[in-house]
């Protein structure tokens, strides 16, 4: 069984930046593609970004339109870590951010395909 642990959340002012990290441990071979989701209060969970594992030197990424150009997802395979760099943050992006793992190495946008989830990390954008 694989465990995903997020870190890097916190409080930031509007326009600021945060870098989230997700570290996998345990049966890491059971996850290939990794994604970041977020859920704001009284809203549904939404996809933020996805990254595959295949060809680690040039993985496939998929970024939600709402964050494209401001958020970047990257992967450090030797460290079993996926990072989400978030720039120019907005108050409406206050949410709990979740890391999720997919057994297939495919950038799926379907939340149901993700079989492993972290506990989430809170991001609060003030102002």
CORLIN-V955640 format. One record per residue. N is the residue number from 0. RES is the residue in one letter. OMEGA is omega in whole degrees, -180 to 180 (999 if undefined). Layout:
# CORLIN-V955640
n=N res=RES omega=OMEGA
n=N res=RES omega=OMEGA
This chain:
# CORLIN-V955640
n=0 res=X omega=-179
n=1 res=X omega=175
n=2 res=X omega=178
n=3 res=X omega=-179
n=4 res=X omega=179
n=5 res=X omega=174
n=6 res=X omega=175
n=7 res=X omega=178
n=8 res=X omega=179
n=9 res=X omega=-179
n=10 res=X omega=-180
n=11 res=X omega=178
n=12 res=X omega=177
n=13 res=X omega=-178
n=14 res=X omega=-179
n=15 res=X omega=-177
n=16 res=X omega=172
n=17 res=X omega=176
n=18 res=X omega=177
n=19 res=X omega=176
n=20 res=X omega=177
n=21 res=X omega=-179
n=22 res=X omega=-180
n=23 res=X omega=176
n=24 res=X omega=-179
n=25 res=X omega=-177
n=26 res=X omega=-173
n=27 res=X omega=178
n=28 res=X omega=-178
n=29 res=X omega=175
n=30 res=X omega=179
n=31 res=X omega=176
n=32 res=X omega=180
n=33 res=X omega=-180
n=34 res=X omega=172
n=35 res=X omega=174
n=36 res=X omega=174
n=37 res=X omega=178
n=38 res=X omega=177
n=39 res=X omega=179
n=40 res=X omega=178
n=41 res=X omega=176
n=42 res=X omega=178
n=43 res=X omega=177
n=44 res=X omega=-178
n=45 res=X omega=179
n=46 res=X omega=176
n=47 res=X omega=-177
n=48 res=X omega=-180
n=49 res=X omega=174
n=50 res=X omega=179
n=51 res=X omega=-179
n=52 res=X omega=-175
n=53 res=X omega=-180
n=54 res=X omega=-173
n=55 res=X omega=180
n=56 res=X omega=-179
n=57 res=X omega=-177
n=58 res=X omega=175
n=59 res=X omega=177
n=60 res=X omega=177
n=61 res=X omega=-175
n=62 res=X omega=177
n=63 res=X omega=-178
n=64 res=X omega=-176
n=65 res=X omega=-178
n=66 res=X omega=-178
n=67 res=X omega=-178
n=68 res=X omega=179
n=69 res=X omega=-179
n=70 res=X omega=178
n=71 res=X omega=176
n=72 res=X omega=180
n=73 res=X omega=-175
n=74 res=X omega=174
n=75 res=X omega=-173
n=76 res=X omega=179
n=77 res=X omega=180
n=78 res=X omega=-179
n=79 res=X omega=-175
n=80 res=X omega=173
n=81 res=X omega=-177
n=82 res=X omega=175
n=83 res=X omega=177
n=84 res=X omega=-176
n=85 res=X omega=180
n=86 res=X omega=178
n=87 res=X omega=-176
n=88 res=X omega=-178
n=89 res=X omega=-180
n=90 res=X omega=-179
n=91 res=X omega=177
n=92 res=X omega=171
n=93 res=X omega=-175
n=94 res=X omega=167
n=95 res=X omega=-178
n=96 res=X omega=-177
n=97 res=X omega=171
n=98 res=X omega=-179
n=99 res=X omega=-179
n=100 res=X omega=-178
n=101 res=X omega=-178
n=102 res=X omega=179
n=103 res=X omega=178
n=104 res=X omega=-175
n=105 res=X omega=-177
n=106 res=X omega=-177
n=107 res=X omega=175
n=108 res=X omega=-179
n=109 res=X omega=-178
n=110 res=X omega=-177
n=111 res=X omega=-179
n=112 res=X omega=-176
n=113 res=X omega=-172
n=114 res=X omega=-178
n=115 res=X omega=-177
n=116 res=X omega=172
n=117 res=X omega=-177
n=118 res=X omega=178
n=119 res=X omega=175
n=120 res=X omega=-175
n=121 res=X omega=172
n=122 res=X omega=180
n=123 res=X omega=180
n=124 res=X omega=-176
n=125 res=X omega=177
n=126 res=X omega=999
